[in-house]
Amino acid sequence: MSLNIPDDDLVLEAFRRGGREAMEELSRLSGAEVPLDQGDLDRSRKVTIVDTPDGFEGAVSYDTVYAARQHEEITWQHDTGRKAKYLGDPFRLNEQRLQQHIADAVKDVLGG
């Protein structure tokens, strides 16, 4: 019996690909909840992926002077569907699903 074991580089690339998919999904989920006024906060949303020797580091961020305050002020009023905790809540509520992007990408390479 012969085992078809993929090259480590293929597994690492699948891990990175799944991570990129997870970060893009988190960006999409967060973008659906971010408070909107003129749209500056939403337009500042950015997905950053940095490949590392051990895999990757990924982040979804918002880059305005008020982004952190807007995220933390739970007493501020927003349009329906828009809210504070617009990044943290989607991450916490979808953490397993986001991790599944990585697992699925690696499983595909491993033939599972």
Residue pairs with C-beta under 8 A, 6 or more apart in sequence:
4 111
6 109
6 110
6 111
10 109
11 106
11 109
11 110
12 55
13 109
14 105
14 106
14 108
14 109
15 55
15 56
15 102
15 105
15 106
16 49
16 51
16 55
16 56
17 105
18 101
18 102
18 103
18 104
18 105
18 106
19 49
19 55
19 56
19 58
19 101
19 102
20 47
20 49
20 56
20 58
21 101
21 102
21 105
22 58
22 98
22 99
22 101
22 102
23 47
23 48
23 49
23 58
23 59
23 60
24 47
25 94
25 97
25 98
25 101
26 60
26 87
26 90
26 91
26 94
26 98
27 45
27 47
27 60
29 90
29 94
30 45
30 60
30 86
30 87
30 90
30 91
31 42
31 45
32 81
32 90
33 81
33 82
33 83
33 86
33 89
33 90
34 41
34 42
34 45
34 62
34 82
34 86
34 87
35 41
35 70
35 76
35 78
35 79
35 82
35 83
35 84
35 86
36 42
36 78
36 79
36 82
40 64
41 62
41 64
41 66
41 67
41 70
44 62
44 63
44 64
44 67
45 60
45 61
45 62
46 60
46 61
46 62
46 63
47 58
47 59
47 60
48 58
48 59
48 60
48 61
49 56
49 57
49 58
50 56
50 57
50 58
60 87
61 67
62 71
62 87
64 70
70 76
70 84
70 86
71 84
71 85
71 86
71 87
71 88
72 84
72 85
73 84
74 84
74 85
76 84
78 84
83 89
91 98
